[in-house]
Amino acid sequence: MARILSLFRRLYLTIYNWAVFLGWSQVLFLAVKTLKDSGHEHVYIAVEKPLQLAQTAAVLEILHGLVGLVRSPITATLPQIGSRLYLTWIILYSFPEIRSHFLVTSLVISWSITEIIRYSFFGVKEVLGFAPSWLMWLRYSTFLLLYPTGISSEVGLVYFALPYIKGSEKYCLRMPNKWNFSFDNFYAAILVLGIYIPGSPHMYSYMLGQRKKALSKSKRE
């Protein structure tokens, strides 16, 4: 029985990883093509649907960790997925005024390259039981550049969206109401920006530690 469950787990994770890999590959292809043909102002429109689908699919990774399908710690997975979903739905989807900013292009390209490498790494590991050394190196080294460009783009887009968030009052809840609770999306966005200050260096340090551990293990093997 345990062997059958292990087989189904491996099959499911293989399908999941390669399906999301294809989604991010489409995002990158459309982003680069549109950037070349039409300019950065049109990148978001070109990638909107596949971007939303590929990024939202990452929610399953939280469930994978919770039920024990993967060993990734929820404490590392949740903040990263949460921030990306925030950018995808609360910023880019909700405020069209920000979609033509050049930071959207750097965001999409940083995210997509990172995820193409990451999902192919896990997909190959599920199929073969191991990943080639070159793919291992890419998985644990490209973040050195792509994490700063991605995070800078995220912070910049939230910051530049602040006037539109404040002006629209979208997702705000004012008193009085039956829940006796108020929520201001503008101050929530400022709070999000504040979380990036300690959160980004902490996550970068965590990934540096993971890189050292993974590449050291790879050399021993």
KOLRO-456047 format. One record per residue: residue number from 1; x negated, y negated, z negated of N, C-alpha, C in turn; chain; residue in three letters. Coordinates in Angstrom, 1 decimal. Example, Ala and Ser with C-alpha at 12.3 -4.5 7.8 and 13.67 -1.06 7.14 Angstrom:
% residues 2
REC/1/-13.2/5.7/-7.8/-12.3/4.5/-7.8/-13.2/3.3/-7.8/A/ALA
REC/2/-12.8/2.2/-7.1/-13.7/1.1/-7.1/-12.9/0.0/-7.9/A/SER
% end
This chain:
% residues 221
REC/1/-0.8/1.2/0.0/0.0/0.0/0.0/-0.9/-1.3/0.0/A/MET
REC/2/-1.9/-1.2/-0.8/-2.8/-2.4/-0.9/-3.5/-2.6/0.4/A/ALA
REC/3/-3.8/-1.6/1.1/-4.5/-1.7/2.4/-3.5/-2.3/3.4/A/ARG
REC/4/-2.3/-1.9/3.4/-1.3/-2.5/4.3/-1.1/-4.0/4.0/A/ILE
REC/5/-1.0/-4.3/2.8/-0.8/-5.7/2.4/-2.0/-6.6/2.8/A/LEU
REC/6/-3.2/-6.0/2.7/-4.4/-6.7/3.1/-4.5/-6.9/4.6/A/SER
REC/7/-4.0/-5.9/5.3/-3.9/-6.0/6.8/-2.9/-7.1/7.2/A/LEU
REC/8/-1.8/-7.2/6.6/-0.8/-8.2/6.9/-1.3/-9.6/6.5/A/PHE
REC/9/-2.0/-9.7/5.4/-2.6/-10.9/5.0/-3.6/-11.4/6.0/A/ARG
REC/10/-4.4/-10.5/6.5/-5.4/-10.9/7.5/-4.8/-11.2/8.8/A/ARG
REC/11/-3.8/-10.5/9.2/-3.1/-10.8/10.5/-2.4/-12.2/10.4/A/LEU
REC/12/-1.7/-12.4/9.3/-1.0/-13.7/9.1/-2.0/-14.9/9.1/A/TYR
REC/13/-3.1/-14.8/8.4/-4.1/-15.9/8.3/-4.8/-16.1/9.7/A/LEU
REC/14/-5.0/-15.0/10.4/-5.6/-15.1/11.7/-4.7/-15.9/12.6/A/THR
REC/15/-3.4/-15.5/12.7/-2.4/-16.2/13.5/-2.3/-17.7/13.1/A/ILE
REC/16/-2.2/-17.9/11.8/-2.1/-19.3/11.2/-3.3/-20.2/11.7/A/TYR
REC/17/-4.5/-19.7/11.4/-5.7/-20.5/11.7/-5.8/-20.8/13.2/A/ASN
REC/18/-5.6/-19.8/14.0/-5.8/-20.0/15.5/-4.6/-20.9/16.0/A/TRP
REC/19/-3.4/-20.8/15.5/-2.3/-21.6/15.9/-2.6/-23.1/15.6/A/ALA
REC/20/-3.1/-23.3/14.4/-3.4/-24.7/14.0/-4.6/-25.2/14.7/A/VAL
REC/21/-5.5/-24.3/15.0/-6.7/-24.7/15.8/-6.3/-25.2/17.2/A/PHE
REC/22/-5.3/-24.5/17.8/-4.8/-24.9/19.1/-4.1/-26.3/19.0/A/LEU
REC/23/-3.4/-26.5/17.9/-2.7/-27.8/17.7/-3.7/-28.9/17.6/A/GLY
REC/24/-4.7/-28.8/16.9/-5.7/-29.8/16.7/-6.5/-30.0/18.0/A/TRP
REC/25/-6.7/-28.9/18.8/-7.4/-29.0/20.1/-6.6/-29.9/21.0/A/SER
REC/26/-5.3/-29.7/21.0/-4.4/-30.5/21.8/-4.5/-32.0/21.4/A/GLN
REC/27/-4.5/-32.2/20.1/-4.6/-33.6/19.6/-5.9/-34.2/20.1/A/VAL
REC/28/-7.0/-33.5/20.0/-8.3/-34.1/20.4/-8.3/-34.4/21.9/A/LEU
REC/29/-7.8/-33.4/22.7/-7.8/-33.5/24.2/-7.0/-34.8/24.6/A/PHE
REC/30/-5.8/-34.9/24.0/-4.9/-36.0/24.3/-5.5/-37.3/23.9/A/LEU
REC/31/-6.1/-37.4/22.7/-6.7/-38.6/22.2/-7.9/-39.1/23.1/A/ALA
REC/32/-8.8/-38.1/23.5/-9.9/-38.5/24.3/-9.5/-38.9/25.7/A/VAL
REC/33/-8.5/-38.2/26.3/-8.0/-38.5/27.6/-7.3/-39.8/27.6/A/LYS
REC/34/-6.5/-40.1/26.6/-5.8/-41.4/26.6/-6.7/-42.5/26.3/A/THR
REC/35/-7.7/-42.3/25.5/-8.7/-43.4/25.2/-9.4/-43.7/26.5/A/LEU
REC/36/-9.8/-42.7/27.3/-10.5/-43.0/28.5/-9.6/-43.6/29.6/A/LYS
REC/37/-8.3/-43.1/29.7/-7.5/-43.6/30.8/-6.7/-44.9/30.5/A/ASP
REC/38/-6.3/-45.1/29.2/-5.4/-46.2/28.9/-5.9/-47.1/27.7/A/SER
REC/39/-6.9/-46.7/27.0/-7.4/-47.5/25.9/-6.8/-47.0/24.5/A/GLY
REC/40/-7.5/-47.5/23.5/-7.1/-47.0/22.1/-5.7/-47.4/21.7/A/HIS
REC/41/-5.1/-48.5/22.3/-3.8/-48.9/21.9/-2.7/-47.8/22.2/A/GLU
REC/42/-3.0/-46.9/23.1/-2.0/-45.9/23.5/-2.3/-44.5/22.9/A/HIS
REC/43/-3.3/-44.4/22.1/-3.7/-43.1/21.6/-2.6/-42.5/20.7/A/VAL
REC/44/-2.1/-43.3/19.8/-1.1/-42.7/18.9/0.1/-42.1/19.6/A/TYR
REC/45/0.7/-42.9/20.5/1.8/-42.4/21.3/1.6/-41.1/21.9/A/ILE
REC/46/0.3/-40.9/22.4/0.0/-39.7/23.1/-0.1/-38.5/22.2/A/ALA
REC/47/-0.6/-38.7/21.0/-0.8/-37.6/20.1/0.2/-37.4/19.0/A/VAL
REC/48/1.2/-38.3/18.9/2.1/-38.3/17.8/2.7/-37.0/17.4/A/GLU
REC/49/3.4/-36.3/18.3/4.1/-35.0/18.0/3.1/-33.9/17.6/A/LYS
REC/50/2.1/-33.6/18.4/1.1/-32.6/18.0/0.4/-32.9/16.7/A/PRO
REC/51/0.1/-34.2/16.5/-0.6/-34.7/15.3/0.3/-34.4/14.1/A/LEU
REC/52/1.6/-34.8/14.1/2.5/-34.5/13.0/2.7/-33.0/12.8/A/GLN
REC/53/2.8/-32.2/13.8/2.9/-30.8/13.6/1.7/-30.2/13.0/A/LEU
REC/54/0.5/-30.5/13.6/-0.7/-29.9/13.1/-1.0/-30.3/11.6/A/ALA
REC/55/-0.8/-31.6/11.3/-1.1/-32.0/10.0/-0.1/-31.5/9.0/A/GLN
REC/56/1.1/-31.5/9.3/2.2/-31.0/8.4/2.0/-29.5/8.1/A/THR
REC/57/1.5/-28.8/9.1/1.3/-27.3/8.9/0.3/-27.0/7.8/A/ALA
REC/58/-0.5/-28.0/7.5/-1.5/-27.9/6.4/-0.9/-27.7/5.0/A/ALA
REC/59/0.4/-28.1/4.9/1.2/-27.8/3.7/1.1/-26.4/3.3/A/VAL
REC/60/1.1/-25.5/4.3/1.0/-24.1/4.0/-0.2/-23.7/3.3/A/LEU
REC/61/-1.3/-24.5/3.5/-2.6/-24.1/2.8/-2.4/-24.3/1.3/A/GLU
REC/62/-1.6/-25.2/0.8/-1.3/-25.3/-0.6/-0.6/-24.1/-1.1/A/ILE
REC/63/0.4/-23.6/-0.3/1.1/-22.4/-0.7/0.1/-21.2/-0.7/A/LEU
REC/64/-0.8/-21.1/0.3/-1.7/-20.0/0.4/-2.6/-20.0/-0.9/A/HIS
REC/65/-3.0/-21.1/-1.4/-3.8/-21.2/-2.6/-3.0/-20.8/-3.8/A/GLY
REC/66/-1.7/-21.2/-3.9/-0.9/-20.9/-5.0/-0.5/-19.4/-5.2/A/LEU
REC/67/-0.3/-18.8/-4.0/0.0/-17.3/-4.1/-1.2/-16.4/-4.0/A/VAL
REC/68/-2.4/-17.0/-3.8/-3.6/-16.2/-3.9/-4.0/-15.6/-2.5/A/GLY
REC/69/-3.4/-16.1/-1.4/-3.8/-15.7/-0.1/-5.3/-16.1/0.2/A/LEU
REC/70/-5.7/-17.3/-0.3/-7.0/-17.8/-0.1/-7.6/-18.2/-1.4/A/VAL
REC/71/-8.9/-18.3/-1.5/-9.6/-18.7/-2.7/-9.8/-20.2/-2.9/A/ARG
REC/72/-9.4/-21.0/-1.9/-9.6/-22.4/-2.0/-8.9/-23.0/-3.2/A/SER
REC/73/-9.6/-23.8/-4.1/-9.0/-24.4/-5.3/-7.9/-25.4/-4.9/A/PRO
REC/74/-6.8/-25.4/-5.5/-5.7/-26.3/-5.2/-6.2/-27.8/-5.6/A/ILE
REC/75/-7.0/-27.9/-6.6/-7.5/-29.2/-7.0/-8.3/-29.9/-5.9/A/THR
REC/76/-8.9/-29.1/-5.0/-9.6/-29.7/-3.9/-8.7/-29.9/-2.6/A/ALA
REC/77/-7.8/-28.9/-2.5/-7.0/-28.9/-1.3/-5.9/-30.0/-1.3/A/THR
REC/78/-5.2/-30.1/-2.5/-4.0/-30.9/-2.6/-4.3/-32.4/-2.3/A/LEU
REC/79/-5.4/-33.0/-2.9/-5.6/-34.4/-2.6/-5.9/-34.7/-1.2/A/PRO
REC/80/-6.7/-33.8/-0.5/-7.0/-34.1/0.9/-5.8/-34.0/1.8/A/GLN
REC/81/-5.0/-32.9/1.6/-3.8/-32.8/2.4/-2.8/-33.9/2.0/A/ILE
REC/82/-2.7/-34.2/0.8/-1.7/-35.3/0.4/-2.0/-36.6/1.0/A/GLY
REC/83/-3.3/-37.0/1.0/-3.7/-38.3/1.6/-3.5/-38.3/3.1/A/SER
REC/84/-3.7/-37.1/3.8/-3.5/-37.1/5.2/-2.0/-37.1/5.6/A/ARG
REC/85/-1.2/-36.4/4.8/0.3/-36.5/5.0/0.8/-37.9/4.8/A/LEU
REC/86/0.2/-38.6/3.8/0.6/-40.0/3.5/0.3/-40.9/4.7/A/TYR
REC/87/-0.9/-40.7/5.3/-1.2/-41.5/6.5/-0.3/-41.1/7.7/A/LEU
REC/88/-0.1/-39.8/7.8/0.7/-39.3/9.0/2.1/-39.8/9.0/A/THR
REC/89/2.8/-39.7/7.8/4.2/-40.0/7.7/4.5/-41.3/7.1/A/TRP
REC/90/3.9/-41.7/6.1/4.3/-43.0/5.4/3.7/-44.2/6.1/A/ILE
REC/91/2.5/-44.0/6.7/1.9/-45.2/7.4/2.1/-45.2/8.9/A/ILE
REC/92/1.6/-44.2/9.6/1.7/-44.2/11.0/3.1/-44.0/11.6/A/LEU
REC/93/3.8/-43.0/11.0/5.2/-42.8/11.5/6.1/-43.9/11.1/A/TYR
REC/94/5.9/-44.4/9.9/6.9/-45.4/9.4/6.7/-46.8/9.8/A/SER
REC/95/5.5/-47.2/10.2/5.2/-48.5/10.5/4.5/-48.6/11.9/A/PHE
REC/96/5.3/-48.7/13.0/4.8/-48.7/14.4/3.8/-49.9/14.6/A/PRO
REC/97/3.9/-50.9/13.8/3.0/-52.1/14.1/1.5/-51.7/14.0/A/GLU
REC/98/1.2/-50.7/13.2/-0.2/-50.3/13.0/-0.7/-49.3/14.0/A/ILE
REC/99/0.2/-48.8/14.8/-0.2/-47.7/15.7/-1.2/-48.0/16.7/A/ARG
REC/100/-1.3/-49.3/17.2/-2.2/-49.7/18.2/-3.6/-50.1/17.7/A/SER
REC/101/-3.8/-50.0/16.4/-5.1/-50.4/15.8/-6.2/-49.4/16.3/A/HIS
REC/102/-7.4/-49.9/16.5/-8.5/-49.0/16.9/-8.8/-48.0/15.9/A/PHE
REC/103/-8.5/-48.2/14.6/-8.8/-47.2/13.6/-8.0/-46.0/13.7/A/LEU
REC/104/-6.9/-46.1/14.4/-6.0/-44.9/14.7/-6.9/-43.9/15.5/A/VAL
REC/105/-7.6/-44.4/16.5/-8.4/-43.5/17.3/-9.5/-42.9/16.5/A/THR
REC/106/-10.2/-43.6/15.7/-11.3/-43.0/14.9/-10.8/-42.0/13.9/A/SER
REC/107/-9.6/-42.3/13.4/-8.9/-41.4/12.4/-8.6/-40.1/13.1/A/LEU
REC/108/-7.9/-40.2/14.3/-7.5/-39.0/15.0/-8.7/-38.1/15.4/A/VAL
REC/109/-9.7/-38.8/16.0/-10.8/-38.0/16.4/-11.6/-37.4/15.3/A/ILE
REC/110/-11.8/-38.1/14.2/-12.5/-37.6/13.0/-11.7/-36.4/12.5/A/SER
REC/111/-10.4/-36.5/12.3/-9.6/-35.4/11.8/-9.6/-34.2/12.7/A/TRP
REC/112/-9.4/-34.5/14.0/-9.3/-33.3/14.9/-10.6/-32.5/15.1/A/SER
REC/113/-11.7/-33.2/15.2/-13.0/-32.5/15.3/-13.2/-31.7/14.0/A/ILE
REC/114/-13.0/-32.3/12.9/-13.1/-31.6/11.6/-12.3/-30.3/11.5/A/THR
REC/115/-11.0/-30.5/11.9/-10.1/-29.3/11.8/-10.3/-28.3/12.9/A/GLU
REC/116/-10.7/-28.7/14.0/-11.0/-27.7/15.1/-12.1/-26.8/14.6/A/ILE
REC/117/-13.2/-27.3/14.0/-14.3/-26.6/13.4/-13.8/-25.7/12.3/A/ILE
REC/118/-13.1/-26.3/11.4/-12.7/-25.6/10.1/-11.7/-24.4/10.4/A/ARG
REC/119/-10.7/-24.6/11.3/-9.8/-23.6/11.5/-10.4/-22.5/12.4/A/TYR
REC/120/-11.3/-22.8/13.3/-12.0/-21.8/14.1/-12.9/-21.0/13.2/A/SER
REC/121/-13.6/-21.6/12.2/-14.4/-21.0/11.3/-13.6/-19.9/10.5/A/PHE
REC/122/-12.5/-20.3/9.9/-11.7/-19.3/9.2/-11.0/-18.3/10.1/A/PHE
REC/123/-10.7/-18.7/11.3/-10.1/-17.8/12.3/-11.1/-16.7/12.6/A/GLY
REC/124/-12.3/-17.1/12.9/-13.4/-16.1/13.3/-13.6/-15.2/12.1/A/VAL
REC/125/-13.7/-15.7/10.9/-13.9/-14.9/9.7/-12.8/-13.9/9.5/A/LYS
REC/126/-11.6/-14.2/9.7/-10.5/-13.3/9.6/-10.6/-12.1/10.6/A/GLU
REC/127/-11.0/-12.5/11.8/-11.1/-11.5/12.9/-12.3/-10.6/12.8/A/VAL
REC/128/-13.5/-11.2/12.5/-14.7/-10.5/12.5/-15.2/-10.1/11.1/A/LEU
REC/129/-14.7/-10.7/10.1/-15.2/-10.5/8.7/-16.3/-11.4/8.4/A/GLY
REC/130/-16.8/-12.1/9.3/-17.9/-13.1/9.1/-17.9/-14.2/10.1/A/PHE
REC/131/-18.6/-15.2/9.9/-18.7/-16.3/10.9/-20.2/-16.5/11.3/A/ALA
REC/132/-20.4/-16.7/12.6/-21.8/-16.9/13.1/-22.5/-18.1/12.4/A/PRO
REC/133/-23.8/-18.0/12.3/-24.5/-19.0/11.5/-24.3/-20.4/12.1/A/SER
REC/134/-24.2/-20.5/13.4/-24.1/-21.9/14.0/-22.7/-22.5/13.6/A/TRP
REC/135/-21.7/-21.6/13.5/-20.4/-22.1/13.2/-20.3/-22.4/11.7/A/LEU
REC/136/-21.0/-21.6/10.9/-21.2/-21.9/9.5/-21.8/-23.3/9.3/A/MET
REC/137/-22.9/-23.5/10.0/-23.6/-24.8/9.9/-22.7/-26.0/10.3/A/TRP
REC/138/-21.9/-25.8/11.4/-21.0/-26.9/11.8/-19.9/-27.1/10.7/A/LEU
REC/139/-19.4/-26.0/10.2/-18.3/-26.1/9.1/-18.8/-26.9/7.9/A/ARG
REC/140/-20.1/-26.7/7.5/-20.5/-27.4/6.3/-21.5/-28.5/6.5/A/TYR
REC/141/-21.6/-29.0/7.8/-22.5/-30.1/8.0/-21.8/-31.3/8.8/A/SER
REC/142/-20.8/-31.1/9.6/-20.2/-32.2/10.4/-19.5/-33.2/9.5/A/THR
REC/143/-19.1/-32.7/8.3/-18.4/-33.6/7.4/-19.3/-34.8/6.9/A/PHE
REC/144/-20.6/-34.6/7.0/-21.6/-35.6/6.6/-21.3/-36.9/7.4/A/LEU
REC/145/-20.9/-36.8/8.6/-20.5/-38.0/9.4/-19.0/-38.2/9.5/A/LEU
REC/146/-18.3/-37.1/9.7/-16.9/-37.2/9.9/-16.0/-37.6/8.7/A/LEU
REC/147/-16.5/-37.2/7.5/-15.8/-37.5/6.3/-15.8/-39.1/6.1/A/TYR
REC/148/-17.0/-39.7/6.2/-17.0/-41.2/6.1/-16.2/-41.9/7.1/A/PRO
REC/149/-16.2/-41.4/8.4/-15.5/-42.1/9.4/-14.0/-41.9/9.2/A/THR
REC/150/-13.6/-40.7/8.8/-12.2/-40.4/8.5/-11.6/-41.2/7.4/A/GLY
REC/151/-12.4/-41.2/6.3/-11.9/-41.9/5.1/-11.9/-43.4/5.3/A/ILE
REC/152/-12.9/-43.9/6.0/-12.9/-45.4/6.3/-11.7/-45.7/7.1/A/SER
REC/153/-11.3/-44.9/8.1/-10.2/-45.1/8.9/-8.9/-45.1/8.1/A/SER
REC/154/-8.8/-44.1/7.2/-7.6/-44.0/6.4/-7.4/-45.2/5.5/A/GLU
REC/155/-8.5/-45.6/4.8/-8.4/-46.8/3.9/-8.1/-48.0/4.7/A/VAL
REC/156/-8.7/-48.2/5.9/-8.5/-49.4/6.7/-7.0/-49.4/7.2/A/GLY
REC/157/-6.5/-48.3/7.6/-5.1/-48.3/8.1/-4.1/-48.6/7.0/A/LEU
REC/158/-4.3/-48.1/5.8/-3.4/-48.4/4.7/-3.5/-49.9/4.4/A/VAL
REC/159/-4.7/-50.4/4.4/-4.9/-51.9/4.1/-4.3/-52.7/5.1/A/TYR
REC/160/-4.5/-52.4/6.4/-3.9/-53.3/7.4/-2.3/-53.1/7.5/A/PHE
REC/161/-1.8/-52.0/7.0/-0.4/-51.8/7.0/0.3/-52.6/5.8/A/ALA
REC/162/-0.5/-53.0/4.8/0.1/-53.7/3.7/1.1/-54.8/4.0/A/LEU
REC/163/0.8/-55.7/4.9/1.8/-56.8/5.2/3.1/-56.2/5.7/A/PRO
REC/164/3.0/-55.2/6.5/4.2/-54.6/7.1/5.0/-53.8/6.1/A/TYR
REC/165/4.3/-53.2/5.2/5.0/-52.4/4.1/5.7/-53.4/3.2/A/ILE
REC/166/5.1/-54.5/2.9/5.7/-55.5/2.0/6.9/-56.2/2.6/A/LYS
REC/167/6.7/-56.5/3.9/7.8/-57.2/4.7/9.0/-56.4/4.9/A/GLY
REC/168/8.8/-55.1/5.1/10.0/-54.2/5.5/10.7/-53.7/4.2/A/SER
REC/169/10.0/-53.5/3.1/10.6/-52.9/1.9/11.1/-51.5/2.2/A/GLU
REC/170/10.6/-50.9/3.2/11.0/-49.5/3.5/10.5/-48.6/2.4/A/LYS
REC/171/11.4/-47.6/2.0/11.2/-46.7/1.0/11.2/-47.3/-0.4/A/TYR
REC/172/11.6/-48.5/-0.5/11.7/-49.2/-1.9/13.0/-48.9/-2.5/A/CYS
REC/173/13.0/-48.8/-3.8/14.2/-48.6/-4.6/14.3/-49.7/-5.6/A/LEU
REC/174/15.4/-50.5/-5.5/15.5/-51.7/-6.4/16.6/-51.4/-7.5/A/ARG
REC/175/16.4/-52.1/-8.6/17.4/-52.0/-9.7/18.5/-53.0/-9.4/A/MET
REC/176/19.7/-52.8/-9.9/20.1/-51.6/-10.6/20.5/-50.5/-9.7/A/PRO
REC/177/20.4/-49.3/-10.2/20.9/-48.1/-9.4/21.3/-47.1/-10.4/A/ASN
REC/178/21.9/-46.0/-9.9/22.4/-45.0/-10.8/21.3/-44.2/-11.5/A/LYS
REC/179/20.1/-44.2/-10.9/19.0/-43.5/-11.6/18.2/-44.3/-12.6/A/TRP
REC/180/18.6/-45.6/-12.6/17.9/-46.6/-13.5/16.4/-46.5/-13.3/A/ASN
REC/181/16.0/-46.5/-12.1/14.6/-46.4/-11.7/14.3/-47.2/-10.5/A/PHE
REC/182/13.1/-47.9/-10.5/12.7/-48.7/-9.3/11.4/-48.2/-8.7/A/SER
REC/183/11.2/-48.4/-7.4/10.0/-48.0/-6.8/9.7/-49.0/-5.7/A/PHE
REC/184/8.4/-49.4/-5.7/8.0/-50.4/-4.7/6.9/-49.8/-3.8/A/ASP
REC/185/7.2/-49.6/-2.6/6.2/-48.9/-1.7/4.9/-49.7/-1.5/A/ASN
REC/186/5.0/-51.0/-1.6/3.9/-51.9/-1.4/2.9/-51.6/-2.6/A/PHE
REC/187/3.4/-51.6/-3.8/2.4/-51.4/-4.9/2.0/-49.9/-4.9/A/TYR
REC/188/2.8/-49.0/-4.4/2.4/-47.6/-4.3/1.2/-47.5/-3.3/A/ALA
REC/189/1.2/-48.3/-2.2/0.1/-48.3/-1.3/-1.1/-48.9/-1.9/A/ALA
REC/190/-1.0/-49.9/-2.7/-2.2/-50.4/-3.4/-2.7/-49.4/-4.3/A/ILE
REC/191/-1.9/-48.7/-5.0/-2.3/-47.6/-5.9/-3.1/-46.5/-5.1/A/LEU
REC/192/-2.6/-46.2/-4.0/-3.2/-45.2/-3.1/-4.6/-45.7/-2.7/A/VAL
REC/193/-4.8/-47.0/-2.4/-6.1/-47.5/-2.1/-7.0/-47.5/-3.3/A/LEU
REC/194/-6.4/-47.7/-4.5/-7.2/-47.6/-5.7/-7.7/-46.2/-5.9/A/GLY
REC/195/-6.9/-45.2/-5.6/-7.3/-43.8/-5.8/-8.5/-43.4/-4.9/A/ILE
REC/196/-8.5/-44.0/-3.7/-9.6/-43.7/-2.8/-11.0/-44.1/-3.4/A/TYR
REC/197/-11.0/-45.1/-4.3/-12.3/-45.6/-4.8/-13.1/-44.5/-5.6/A/ILE
REC/198/-12.4/-43.9/-6.6/-13.1/-42.8/-7.3/-13.0/-41.5/-6.5/A/PRO
REC/199/-11.9/-41.3/-5.8/-11.6/-40.0/-5.2/-12.5/-39.7/-4.0/A/GLY
REC/200/-12.9/-40.7/-3.2/-13.7/-40.4/-2.0/-15.1/-39.9/-2.4/A/SER
REC/201/-15.8/-40.6/-3.3/-17.2/-40.1/-3.7/-17.1/-38.8/-4.3/A/PRO
REC/202/-16.1/-38.6/-5.1/-15.9/-37.3/-5.8/-15.8/-36.1/-4.8/A/HIS
REC/203/-14.9/-36.3/-3.8/-14.7/-35.3/-2.8/-15.9/-35.1/-2.0/A/MET
REC/204/-16.6/-36.2/-1.7/-17.9/-36.1/-0.9/-18.9/-35.3/-1.6/A/TYR
REC/205/-19.0/-35.5/-2.9/-20.0/-34.8/-3.8/-19.6/-33.3/-3.9/A/SER
REC/206/-18.3/-33.1/-4.0/-17.8/-31.7/-4.0/-18.2/-30.9/-2.7/A/TYR
REC/207/-18.0/-31.6/-1.6/-18.3/-31.0/-0.3/-19.8/-30.8/-0.1/A/MET
REC/208/-20.6/-31.7/-0.7/-22.1/-31.5/-0.6/-22.5/-30.3/-1.4/A/LEU
REC/209/-21.8/-30.1/-2.6/-22.1/-28.9/-3.4/-21.7/-27.6/-2.6/A/GLY
REC/210/-20.5/-27.7/-2.0/-20.1/-26.5/-1.2/-21.0/-26.2/-0.1/A/GLN
REC/211/-21.5/-27.3/0.6/-22.5/-27.1/1.7/-23.8/-26.4/1.2/A/ARG
REC/212/-24.3/-26.9/0.1/-25.5/-26.3/-0.5/-25.3/-24.8/-0.8/A/LYS
REC/213/-24.2/-24.5/-1.4/-23.9/-23.2/-1.8/-23.8/-22.2/-0.6/A/LYS
REC/214/-23.0/-22.7/0.4/-22.7/-21.9/1.5/-23.9/-21.6/2.4/A/ALA
REC/215/-24.7/-22.7/2.6/-25.9/-22.5/3.5/-27.0/-21.7/2.8/A/LEU
REC/216/-27.1/-21.9/1.5/-28.1/-21.1/0.7/-27.7/-19.6/0.8/A/SER
REC/217/-26.4/-19.3/0.6/-26.0/-17.9/0.7/-26.2/-17.4/2.1/A/LYS
REC/218/-26.0/-18.2/3.1/-26.2/-17.8/4.5/-27.6/-17.4/4.8/A/SER
REC/219/-28.6/-18.2/4.2/-30.0/-17.9/4.4/-30.4/-16.6/3.8/A/LYS
REC/220/-29.8/-16.4/2.6/-30.2/-15.1/1.9/-29.7/-13.9/2.6/A/ARG
REC/221/-28.6/-14.1/3.3/-28.0/-12.9/4.1/-28.7/-12.7/5.4/A/GLU
% end
